[in-house]
Amino acid sequence: MSATTTVRIDRPVPVTDRTTKQPATLVRDYEDQPTLRPSQDPAVALAKVMKGLKDEERHIRTAMMRKQAVYDECDAAINKRLWKQLDAEIRVLRQRRDLKRDQIYDLHDVLEGQKANAQLMSQEAIDMTINSVLSKDPTWNGIMDY
């Protein structure tokens, strides 16, 4: 029998609807003006987030495949500590990958909402967005520490 836990998720409040709460000790050199929202096209923001999550999921999958290959090479008669450790690491990576896939799945609901409201991006805008995301950090080699 599994226990059911209710998780409360607060409804996101747009920045423009929030009252700003600043620490009393904050010295303001400039007039405090919130960033104009949206600061970028919502479809562009969604495409960037989805691209980033898909990249992260792909990197996790690659790390899983590398560890699985080493695990598969382990002789069951020896190296028990190694293959047990690899198994645990693969399980952790699988959980991380599942989380990324859940996030991507949820964002596709947002995409469907945009479609229903005729807010989809053109292919040209998608290509421009992907290129801008990829050009943010020229030193990044595409490998995450997993």
N, C-alpha and C positions, 0 to 999 in steps of 0.2 A: 504494500500500500504506500503510495507516494503522498507526501504532504504537499498541499497546495499553498503557495505563498502569493499574496496579492502585492503587486508592485505598483506604487502610485507614480504616475508620470505627470509632472506639471505641464500644463499647456504653455508653449512658448509665447512670450509676450514681445511683440515688436518693440525695438529700441525706441521708436518714436512715440510709443504709448507708455513708456516707463518714466517714472519720476527719478531724477538723478539724485543719488545719495552719495555725497562726497564726505570723506573724513574731515572733521572739524579742524584738524591740524594742517590740512592741505593749503599751501600757499599758491594763490592763483596769479600768475604773471599775465595771463591772457584771459579775455572773456571766455568763459566756458561755453563752447558751442558744440553740440553733438554733431557727429558725422552725418551728413545728409544720407538718408536711406531711401531707396536702396542705393548703395555705393557702386553697384554694378548690376547689369541685367540679371534678374533672377535665374533665367535659363542658363546664362554663362556660369553663374555661381554653382548651379546644380551640376552642370557638365564638368566643372573642375573637380568638385567633390567626388562625383562618380568615377572620373578618370583616376583620381588619387586612390580611391578605395580598390578599384580593379587592379591597379598596379601593385598595391600592397598585398592583395589576395594572390596575385601571380607570384610575387616574391616568396610568400609563405609557402605556396604550393611547391615552388622550386626547392626551397629548403627541406620540405617534407620528403620530396623525391630523393634528394641527396642522402638524407639520414636513412630513408627506407632502403636505399641501395647498399649502404654500409651494413645495416641490420640484416639484410638478406644474405650477405656474404659471411656473416658470423656462423661459425660452426656451433651447433647446439651442444656438442660435447664439451666445449671449452668456451671461454670468454663470456660466461653467464652475466657477470657484472656489467660488461659492455653492452650486451644486447638488451638487458633490462633497462639500463640507462637510456639507450637509444629509443626503446619503446616508450618510456615516459616522456622523452623529448618530442617524439612524434605525436603523442596524445595531446601535449600542450599546443603544438603547432596546429593540430587539427581543430582544437577549440578556438584558437585565434582565427583560423581560416573560416570556421563556421560563423564567428561573429562578423567578420568582414562580409561574408555572403549574405547574412541577415541584414546588414546595413545596406548593401547594394539592393537587395530585394525591396526593402522599405523605400528606398529612394526611387525605385521604379513606380511605386504608388504616387509619389510626388510628380513624376514625369507624366503619368496617366492623367493626373489632375491638370497639368499644364496643357496636355493635349485637349482635354475637355474644354479648356478656356482659350483655346487657339493661341497658346504661348510657346509652341515648339520652336526650336532653333533650326535655321537652315544649315545645310551641310557646310557651306562656306564659313558660317559662324562657328560651327563645331571645329573645323580644321584650324581656324584662327585661335580658338580657345585652347585647343590641345597644344599648338605651337607655343602659345604664351606660357602655358603651364610648364612645358618641358624646358623652356629657356630661362626659367627663374634662377636656377642655380647651376651654372656651367661646371662646377666641380663635383656635382653629385654623379656617382657612377651607376645609379639605379639599384644598388644592393643595400638592403636594410639588414640590420644586425638581428638575425633570427637564428 
